Amino acid sequence: MQLYAHPFSSYCQKALIAFYENALPYELRMLGPGHDDVAAEHARLWPLGRMPVLVDDGRTVVESTIIIEYLDLHHPGPVRFLPQDPRIALDVRMMDRFFDNYVMAPMMRIVFDALRPEGVRDPRGVEEARALLDTAYRWLDERMAHRVWAAADVFSLADCAAAPSLFYADWVHPIDAGLSGTRAYRARLLARPSFARAVDEARPYRSYFPLGAPDRD
């Protein structure tokens, strides 16, 4: 399998967690400066230009959630990312959407705004994104009060989404110290070997973070 990705990308880390959980072999097709040939391949495979993109036996799979579900179907391992019971799987998918839409998306809105020139920034949009993150953190804190993982009582697709979402979101808009459930969950995700590996592989690229990476994690 070939994975077109960059180690510092949050959505790429989400997919990489699934590879590492089940020790699945893959070839990293590195996207970024100095890899113009790979960028051209990526553009042919997925003209929308988003990453990660998986190629497996001639089949192209896009979007990190779908890549993880694809691996679960075609390359299953001891860790299954969606429960067999469709009713429980629905909860897993709901939490996957929660992390992508209400943690990852506002976090990225703030980051992308920082990349804009001073005269075209969107302070109101950033304010709205920060407010959404605060609401998401509070909601998650209540949910995680008596849970170890986000859904299904086992590590799942939902936790693959949660790990990079909360990792970078806390850099951008710190989780309030009083939200012990959310903070403890983030710490458990960082201690998970699969995500710890993804974080370590991304360390050389922390200078790329436009808001400045904090001296922690």
KELUMTOR-358811 format. One record per residue: x, y, z of N, C-alpha, C in turn; residue in one letter. Coordinates in pm, 1 decimal, decimal comma. Each point is the difference from the previous one (the first is absolute). Example, Ala and Ser with C-alpha at 12.3 -4.5 7.8 and 13.67 -1.06 7.14 Angstrom:
2
PT|1319,0|-569,0|780,0|-89,0|119,0|0,0|90,0|120,0|0,0|A
PT|-35,0|105,0|-72,0|82,0|119,0|6,0|-77,0|109,0|73,0|S
# end
This chain:
217
PT|84,1|-119,2|0,0|-84,1|119,2|0,0|87,6|124,2|0,0|M
PT|-45,7|99,8|-72,0|67,4|129,7|-3,1|-90,8|103,6|64,3|Q
PT|59,5|81,8|89,5|-76,0|105,0|67,0|63,3|133,6|-33,3|L
PT|-76,6|82,2|-70,2|44,6|135,8|-33,7|-37,9|88,8|118,1|Y
PT|102,4|50,6|68,8|-26,3|65,2|127,4|120,2|83,5|43,0|A
PT|-20,8|76,7|106,8|109,2|69,4|68,6|-14,0|-27,9|149,2|H
PT|109,4|-30,9|69,6|-10,6|-39,8|141,0|-57,0|106,6|92,5|P
PT|8,1|127,6|-37,2|-46,4|107,0|89,2|-148,3|30,6|-18,7|F
PT|-59,5|-52,2|-106,1|-140,9|24,3|-28,3|-89,1|-74,4|99,6|S
PT|-97,7|70,8|54,5|-90,0|-62,5|97,4|-80,6|-113,0|-63,1|S
PT|-53,2|20,2|-119,6|-79,7|-104,7|-62,7|87,2|-118,4|-42,3|Y
PT|124,6|25,0|-35,3|90,1|-110,6|-32,0|31,9|-80,2|125,8|C
PT|19,6|68,9|112,0|24,8|-70,2|125,3|-118,9|-88,6|37,1|Q
PT|-119,7|50,3|-24,9|-120,6|-78,9|27,8|6,8|-134,9|-71,8|K
PT|37,4|-0,6|-127,4|10,9|-124,6|-76,1|119,9|-82,6|46,0|A
PT|111,2|66,3|29,7|119,8|-72,5|40,9|-22,5|-78,9|128,5|L
PT|-81,2|53,3|90,2|-30,0|-72,7|123,1|-54,3|-138,7|-32,9|I
PT|-88,3|-8,0|-97,9|-59,2|-129,4|-36,9|105,6|-95,8|-55,0|A
PT|93,0|51,6|-79,8|109,0|-84,6|-49,1|83,1|-52,3|116,5|F
PT|33,3|88,5|93,6|89,5|-37,8|108,7|-68,4|-92,0|101,1|Y
PT|-129,4|17,0|22,0|-70,7|-86,7|93,8|11,9|-146,5|-39,5|E
PT|-4,9|-27,8|-129,4|3,1|-138,4|-47,6|128,3|-35,5|-74,4|N
PT|102,5|85,6|15,6|130,7|-26,9|-61,0|-11,8|-31,4|-149,3|A
PT|-79,6|79,1|-70,7|-18,9|-20,7|-143,3|114,9|64,2|-77,2|L
PT|61,9|-73,5|-91,7|108,6|57,8|-79,7|-54,9|95,8|-105,9|P
PT|74,1|106,0|-25,2|-39,4|96,1|-103,0|124,1|76,1|-45,5|Y
PT|-12,2|59,6|-116,7|105,2|87,7|-52,3|-49,3|143,3|10,5|E
PT|74,2|83,9|70,9|-35,7|141,0|10,2|43,0|72,2|-126,7|L
PT|-97,3|59,4|-67,9|28,6|88,2|-113,5|-9,8|141,4|56,2|R
PT|115,8|56,1|30,7|9,6|123,5|76,2|-44,7|120,5|-81,3|M
PT|-97,4|72,0|54,4|-46,2|123,7|-61,3|60,7|117,4|74,9|L
PT|51,0|96,2|-74,0|61,1|115,9|63,8|111,2|55,9|-86,1|G
PT|65,7|106,1|47,7|108,4|62,4|-76,4|108,3|-100,7|-36,9|P
PT|44,8|9,8|-124,2|106,1|-87,9|-46,8|-47,4|-134,1|-51,7|G
PT|-131,1|-18,4|-7,2|-54,9|-127,7|-49,0|-98,5|27,2|-114,1|H
PT|46,5|72,5|-98,7|-88,2|40,7|-109,9|-52,7|-118,3|-79,3|D
PT|81,3|-104,7|-12,7|-45,0|-116,9|-75,4|-116,2|-69,1|70,6|D
PT|7,4|-8,5|130,9|-108,9|-61,3|76,9|-124,4|88,9|-5,2|V
PT|21,2|131,4|6,2|-112,8|93,1|-8,9|-73,6|-15,4|-131,8|A
PT|73,9|-22,1|-107,2|-63,1|-18,8|-131,0|-81,0|-129,7|-2,8|A
PT|53,8|-107,3|58,2|-75,6|-125,5|9,4|-128,3|21,6|80,0|E
PT|13,5|68,5|111,6|-113,6|27,5|88,3|-107,7|78,7|-73,5|H
PT|40,8|98,8|-76,2|-95,7|82,8|-74,2|-75,9|-81,4|-103,9|A
PT|67,2|-96,3|-60,4|-68,7|-85,6|-98,0|-99,5|-93,0|70,1|R
PT|37,2|-46,7|116,4|-87,5|-92,1|72,8|-121,3|70,4|58,7|L
PT|19,7|122,2|49,7|-105,7|71,6|71,7|12,8|149,1|-28,1|W
PT|-62,2|47,1|-107,7|15,3|139,8|-42,0|-42,7|101,4|105,7|P
PT|-80,1|-41,9|100,4|-37,4|92,9|105,3|117,2|33,9|91,7|L
PT|105,7|-77,9|-9,2|124,9|35,3|65,6|7,0|-25,6|148,6|G
PT|-97,2|-67,7|58,2|2,1|-24,1|144,5|77,8|-128,4|31,2|R
PT|47,5|-7,9|120,7|70,1|-119,2|45,3|-57,8|-42,1|135,5|M
PT|14,4|-131,3|27,0|74,6|-104,3|-69,5|-79,6|-63,4|-113,5|P
PT|74,0|-69,7|-86,1|-57,6|-82,0|-105,6|69,2|-135,7|5,8|V
PT|-79,0|-105,0|-2,5|53,2|-135,5|3,4|-16,3|-64,3|-137,1|L
PT|103,9|-69,3|-45,2|-8,6|-82,1|-120,9|32,4|-143,2|40,2|V
PT|-93,8|-89,4|-27,2|15,6|-140,5|37,1|-40,4|-86,8|-118,2|D
PT|98,1|-67,3|-58,4|-25,4|-90,5|-111,8|-77,0|70,0|-112,0|D
PT|40,8|122,0|-30,3|-60,7|76,1|-108,8|-125,3|76,4|37,3|G
PT|-48,5|-15,5|121,4|-121,0|69,5|43,5|38,4|123,4|81,0|R
PT|-62,6|113,0|-30,7|26,6|124,5|71,2|-109,7|24,7|102,8|T
PT|42,5|26,1|124,4|-93,0|24,6|110,4|34,6|135,0|60,6|V
PT|-100,4|87,1|13,3|23,8|134,9|52,9|-80,7|20,8|128,5|V
PT|40,2|102,0|75,1|-60,9|38,8|127,7|42,3|-96,8|110,5|E
PT|52,7|56,8|108,2|58,8|-82,2|106,4|-101,2|-96,4|61,4|S
PT|-123,5|43,9|22,1|-101,0|-89,9|56,0|-21,7|-119,9|-90,4|T
PT|-11,4|23,5|-129,7|-25,3|-108,9|-95,0|122,5|-90,2|-11,7|I
PT|118,0|58,3|8,1|121,9|-81,6|-2,1|0,9|-96,6|118,0|I
PT|-35,9|47,9|117,9|-1,3|-86,6|118,0|-105,8|-109,6|-14,9|I
PT|-117,8|36,2|-49,2|-103,5|-102,0|-21,7|45,4|-100,4|-106,4|E
PT|70,0|48,2|-102,5|51,6|-88,7|-104,9|99,6|-99,7|59,3|Y
PT|91,0|48,8|83,2|96,8|-89,6|63,5|-70,5|-103,8|87,1|L
PT|-103,7|43,6|69,4|-75,4|-90,8|86,3|-63,9|-112,5|-80,5|D
PT|-42,0|31,1|-122,5|-64,5|-99,5|-86,0|100,0|-89,0|-71,8|L
PT|103,2|60,3|-56,6|89,0|-72,2|-91,2|132,1|-43,3|62,1|H
PT|37,9|60,4|111,5|125,0|-36,8|67,5|-24,4|-6,4|150,8|H
PT|-94,9|-81,8|43,8|-35,4|-3,2|142,3|113,7|-53,4|86,1|P
PT|6,6|53,9|119,8|99,4|-44,7|96,9|-66,4|-19,2|134,7|G
PT|78,8|-15,5|105,3|-58,1|-22,2|133,1|-83,2|117,7|50,1|P
PT|35,6|121,3|-40,4|-79,8|117,2|36,7|-99,4|25,7|-112,4|V
PT|-128,2|-6,3|32,2|-105,0|29,4|-97,8|-54,1|139,2|30,2|R
PT|-14,5|80,3|-102,3|-31,3|141,2|18,9|-149,0|30,7|-2,9|F
PT|-79,1|-95,5|-50,9|-145,4|11,3|4,4|-58,0|-128,5|58,1|L
PT|-83,8|11,4|100,2|-61,2|-120,1|57,7|-89,6|-71,9|-100,6|P
PT|-16,7|-129,8|19,3|-87,2|-77,7|-87,0|-146,4|38,0|16,9|Q
PT|-38,6|36,5|120,0|-137,6|40,9|26,9|-24,2|136,9|-63,3|D
PT|-88,0|10,5|-99,4|-18,9|128,5|-69,5|-51,8|110,3|91,1|P
PT|-67,8|-36,8|108,6|-50,5|102,3|91,6|113,9|63,6|78,1|R
PT|97,0|-81,3|39,8|117,5|54,8|69,0|89,8|72,6|-99,1|I
PT|9,3|-54,8|-121,9|80,5|65,0|-104,3|-51,5|140,5|-29,8|A
PT|-130,0|20,2|12,3|-57,8|132,0|-23,9|54,3|101,5|100,0|L
PT|16,6|-41,2|124,0|55,5|89,0|102,6|145,8|32,3|-31,5|D
PT|74,0|-99,0|-47,5|139,3|23,0|-38,6|7,1|101,7|-113,5|V
PT|-83,9|-17,6|-100,4|1,2|93,5|-113,3|-43,9|140,0|43,6|R
PT|-96,0|8,3|92,1|-42,8|130,7|49,4|115,9|72,3|66,8|M
PT|76,8|-71,8|81,5|112,6|64,3|67,7|111,8|34,7|-98,4|M
PT|18,1|-82,1|-101,9|96,0|34,8|-105,5|-38,2|132,6|-64,3|D
PT|-129,3|18,0|-29,8|-47,4|125,1|-58,9|12,6|114,9|98,9|R
PT|-24,6|-26,2|127,9|15,4|104,4|102,0|142,2|55,2|-1,0|F
PT|97,7|-88,4|4,0|138,9|47,0|5,9|42,6|71,0|-128,5|F
PT|-42,4|-52,1|-114,3|37,6|65,1|-126,0|-68,3|135,7|-16,7|D
PT|-128,6|7,5|33,9|-78,0|120,4|-30,3|5,0|106,1|108,6|N
PT|13,4|-41,5|126,1|-14,0|95,5|109,0|127,4|20,8|81,3|Y
PT|104,1|-77,2|-30,4|131,3|24,3|60,4|102,8|28,3|-109,5|V
PT|13,8|-92,1|-93,9|99,5|17,9|-106,2|-31,8|121,4|-87,2|M
PT|-123,6|14,3|-41,1|-34,6|108,5|-92,8|22,6|138,3|60,5|A
PT|-49,7|31,0|121,2|28,2|132,4|55,2|149,0|21,5|29,6|P
PT|69,0|-106,8|42,1|144,0|12,5|20,6|69,4|41,8|-127,9|M
PT|-33,6|-65,7|-111,7|63,7|31,3|-127,1|-39,9|138,4|-50,0|M
PT|-120,9|43,3|33,4|-42,2|135,6|-39,0|91,0|104,1|63,5|R
PT|35,9|-21,8|125,2|90,1|92,8|69,3|140,3|-6,1|-60,1|I
PT|47,4|-120,8|-28,6|134,2|-16,4|-57,5|8,0|63,7|-137,6|V
PT|-98,8|-27,2|-85,3|3,4|55,4|-135,7|-9,1|152,2|2,9|F
PT|-73,8|53,5|96,2|-8,4|145,5|10,1|136,8|59,6|31,6|D
PT|77,8|-68,7|81,3|133,9|48,9|34,5|93,2|0,6|-120,4|A
PT|-30,9|-80,8|-100,7|82,8|-4,6|-121,5|-33,1|112,3|-97,7|L
PT|-111,4|67,7|22,3|-40,3|107,2|-90,4|80,8|126,7|25,4|R
PT|15,2|82,7|-103,3|61,7|131,0|22,1|-84,4|82,7|98,0|P
PT|62,7|90,1|69,6|-64,5|76,3|105,6|-129,2|66,4|-45,1|E
PT|-3,5|53,8|-121,8|-115,0|77,8|-43,9|-123,0|-80,7|-37,4|G
PT|13,0|-131,8|-12,7|-114,8|-81,0|-43,8|-37,3|-106,0|103,8|V
PT|38,4|22,0|123,3|-35,8|-95,5|104,4|-145,6|18,7|42,1|R
PT|-50,5|-100,3|69,5|-141,3|-5,4|35,4|-15,1|-12,7|151,4|D
PT|15,2|110,5|74,1|-5,9|-9,3|146,8|-133,4|-51,8|51,5|P
PT|-109,5|35,5|-67,0|-129,6|-49,8|44,4|-8,9|-151,4|-17,3|R
PT|50,0|-49,0|-113,0|-0,6|-143,8|-22,2|84,5|-73,7|103,0|G
PT|113,3|58,7|37,1|85,3|-61,1|101,6|-70,5|-0,6|135,3|V
PT|-67,3|109,0|31,9|-75,2|6,9|125,6|-108,8|-107,2|4,7|E
PT|-70,4|-18,2|-111,8|-103,5|-103,0|-7,0|60,2|-139,2|15,1|E
PT|116,5|-21,5|-60,8|66,0|-130,0|9,4|41,8|-29,8|143,4|A
PT|49,9|101,0|69,1|40,4|-20,0|140,1|-121,5|-30,9|87,5|R
PT|-110,5|67,4|-26,2|-122,5|-26,0|76,6|-49,9|-142,3|-25,5|A
PT|8,4|-45,3|-124,7|-41,3|-136,1|-32,8|88,7|-102,1|70,2|L
PT|129,8|25,5|4,8|89,9|-91,1|70,1|-33,7|-7,2|148,5|L
PT|-28,6|113,2|61,0|-36,5|-0,3|141,8|-124,6|-85,6|24,1|D
PT|-98,8|15,1|-87,0|-123,0|-78,9|13,3|29,2|-148,6|-19,5|T
PT|81,5|-32,4|-99,7|35,4|-139,6|-26,1|76,8|-60,1|117,6|A
PT|94,7|75,0|55,7|75,4|-49,1|115,1|-92,5|-30,8|117,5|Y
PT|-95,2|90,0|26,3|-91,3|-20,6|113,4|-89,3|-121,6|-21,6|R
PT|-53,5|-12,8|-122,3|-85,1|-115,6|-29,8|78,0|-129,2|15,0|W
PT|122,4|-1,5|-51,6|82,9|-120,1|7,3|34,6|-32,5|144,8|L
PT|21,2|102,9|80,9|35,2|-23,0|140,1|-108,2|-79,6|72,0|D
PT|-125,0|33,2|-26,4|-110,4|-73,8|61,2|-4,3|-143,9|-50,9|E
PT|21,0|-16,3|-129,4|-5,7|-135,0|-59,0|111,0|-89,1|55,2|R
PT|118,9|56,9|20,8|114,6|-80,5|38,6|12,5|-17,6|150,4|M
PT|-95,8|48,7|76,0|8,8|-6,5|146,0|17,6|-142,8|50,2|A
PT|-62,7|-97,0|-65,4|8,2|-139,6|44,3|39,3|-92,0|-115,3|H
PT|74,1|52,7|-95,4|44,0|-79,4|-115,3|151,3|1,0|-9,6|R
PT|54,0|-104,9|-61,6|142,4|-2,8|-35,2|17,7|44,5|-144,5|V
PT|-82,7|-54,4|-89,4|6,5|33,8|-141,7|-130,8|64,6|-43,0|W
PT|-0,3|60,5|-116,8|-110,9|87,3|-39,6|-130,5|-73,1|-24,7|A
PT|7,5|-126,6|-43,6|-121,2|-75,6|-33,0|30,1|-149,0|6,8|A
PT|-103,8|-78,7|15,7|7,3|-145,8|-11,1|85,3|-67,1|108,5|A
PT|49,8|76,0|98,1|80,1|-53,8|110,8|133,3|-59,3|-44,5|D
PT|38,1|19,2|-124,7|130,0|-44,9|-50,1|56,9|108,4|-91,5|V
PT|130,5|-6,5|-24,8|63,6|93,0|-92,6|-58,1|-22,6|-139,4|F
PT|-40,2|108,0|-67,3|-73,4|-13,8|-125,9|33,0|113,9|-95,6|S
PT|-70,3|0,3|-111,4|7,3|109,9|-96,6|-16,4|134,4|68,7|L
PT|-90,1|7,9|97,0|-24,2|126,1|69,0|125,6|52,0|68,1|A
PT|79,8|-89,1|56,8|121,4|41,5|69,3|111,4|36,6|-98,3|D
PT|0,5|-65,0|-116,8|92,6|41,3|-105,7|-24,9|145,8|-38,5|C
PT|-128,2|37,6|-5,1|-35,4|139,0|-31,5|31,6|92,2|115,5|A
PT|-23,2|-47,1|121,6|18,1|85,1|117,8|145,5|39,2|22,5|A
PT|91,2|-93,0|-22,7|138,5|22,1|39,6|61,9|124,4|-64,0|A
PT|8,2|9,8|-132,6|58,8|122,3|-57,1|-88,8|121,3|19,6|P
PT|-131,7|-19,4|6,3|-90,1|113,7|20,9|31,0|70,3|131,5|S
PT|-0,3|-75,7|107,9|23,5|59,1|131,8|145,7|40,4|18,9|L
PT|90,4|-73,7|-61,8|141,9|33,6|9,5|25,7|141,0|-50,7|F
PT|-41,3|28,0|-122,6|25,6|131,3|-58,4|-95,0|107,1|53,5|Y
PT|-124,2|-38,1|28,8|-95,3|99,7|50,5|48,0|60,1|131,0|A
PT|58,5|-81,3|87,0|50,2|51,0|128,0|119,0|92,7|-19,3|D
PT|73,7|-16,5|-108,6|105,1|96,5|-33,6|-61,2|134,6|-39,8|W
PT|-105,8|-7,2|-77,4|-60,5|119,6|-59,0|-87,8|74,3|100,1|V
PT|-78,8|-76,3|77,0|-94,5|56,7|95,6|-2,2|-93,0|120,4|H
PT|84,2|24,7|100,0|19,0|-95,9|109,4|-129,8|-42,2|67,6|P
PT|-5,0|-128,8|32,1|-113,4|-56,2|73,4|5,2|52,9|142,9|I
PT|-112,0|50,7|48,4|-7,1|57,1|133,8|46,0|-101,6|104,4|D
PT|75,1|48,2|98,1|54,3|-88,5|103,0|-109,3|-71,9|78,0|A
PT|-118,9|58,0|7,0|-109,2|-61,9|73,9|-67,5|-115,0|-71,1|G
PT|30,4|-19,1|-127,7|-63,0|-107,0|-78,2|85,5|-126,0|10,6|L
PT|-5,3|-62,2|115,6|90,5|-111,2|29,1|-25,0|-120,6|-88,7|S
PT|-126,8|-23,2|-39,4|-29,5|-114,1|-85,1|61,3|13,5|-137,7|G
PT|-12,8|118,5|-58,3|57,4|25,4|-133,1|151,5|-4,3|4,8|T
PT|58,8|61,3|101,6|146,1|2,9|11,4|56,5|-140,7|24,1|R
PT|-66,9|-77,9|82,8|48,5|-135,3|26,2|-11,1|-87,8|-124,4|A
PT|-106,2|18,3|-76,0|-16,3|-76,0|-123,8|111,0|34,6|-98,2|Y
PT|29,3|128,1|-13,9|110,3|40,2|-88,3|130,7|-65,9|43,9|R
PT|24,0|-4,5|130,4|122,0|-62,0|51,2|3,5|-149,9|-30,9|A
PT|-113,9|-67,4|11,1|-4,1|-143,2|-33,9|31,1|-22,1|-147,1|R
PT|-51,8|87,2|-84,3|27,7|-13,1|-143,2|149,0|18,7|-28,3|L
PT|62,3|97,2|66,0|143,1|23,0|-20,1|83,9|-117,5|49,4|L
PT|-51,4|-73,3|98,5|72,2|-115,2|52,9|-19,9|-126,8|-83,4|A
PT|-97,3|2,5|-89,1|-25,2|-116,3|-85,6|119,0|-17,0|-95,7|R
PT|65,7|-116,7|-4,4|121,2|-13,8|-81,2|-16,3|40,2|-146,3|P
PT|-114,1|-28,9|-59,7|-18,7|34,0|-141,7|1,8|150,0|-21,4|S
PT|-66,0|74,9|88,4|-0,4|144,7|-16,6|132,4|60,6|46,0|F
PT|59,3|-55,6|104,4|131,5|48,5|43,1|101,5|-10,8|-114,1|A
PT|-8,7|-107,6|-77,1|89,7|-14,8|-115,6|-26,4|108,2|-103,2|R
PT|-128,4|26,0|-29,6|-33,8|104,6|-97,5|49,3|136,0|46,8|A
PT|-15,6|29,1|127,8|47,4|128,3|54,9|151,2|10,7|-12,2|V
PT|70,4|-106,2|33,0|146,1|3,3|-7,4|49,1|18,2|-143,4|D
PT|-66,8|-65,8|-94,8|41,2|13,4|-140,0|-23,1|140,5|-52,2|E
PT|-91,9|72,9|62,2|-30,7|135,8|-44,8|86,4|106,3|68,4|A
PT|75,8|-37,4|102,2|77,1|100,2|75,4|93,2|84,7|-87,0|R
PT|67,8|-57,4|-99,8|91,8|83,5|-79,3|-68,2|114,3|-74,9|P
PT|-133,4|-4,3|-9,5|-71,3|98,9|-80,8|-73,9|103,6|85,1|Y
PT|24,0|2,7|129,8|-75,8|89,8|87,0|23,1|147,2|-31,1|R
PT|112,5|30,8|-58,4|25,3|140,4|-36,6|-96,1|48,3|-107,1|S
PT|-67,9|-91,8|-68,8|-96,9|38,2|-102,9|-127,6|58,4|60,6|Y
PT|-26,3|-27,4|128,1|-127,4|39,1|59,0|-8,0|152,0|7,0|F
PT|-97,9|61,5|-66,9|0,0|146,8|-15,0|-20,9|76,4|129,8|P
PT|-60,2|-63,1|98,9|-23,2|68,3|127,6|111,6|-27,1|100,4|L
PT|98,3|-79,4|-41,2|108,0|-36,0|89,4|-37,1|-119,6|85,8|G
PT|72,6|-108,8|-13,6|-28,7|-120,4|78,6|43,0|22,3|144,7|A
PT|-85,1|-32,1|96,2|39,7|15,9|140,7|109,7|-98,6|37,7|P
PT|73,1|32,6|104,4|110,9|-84,6|44,6|-54,0|-107,7|93,7|D
PT|-81,6|-87,5|-55,7|-57,9|-109,9|78,5|-47,8|-108,2|-96,6|R
PT|-56,6|-103,7|53,3|-50,9|-113,9|-78,9|113,4|-65,7|-78,3|D
# end
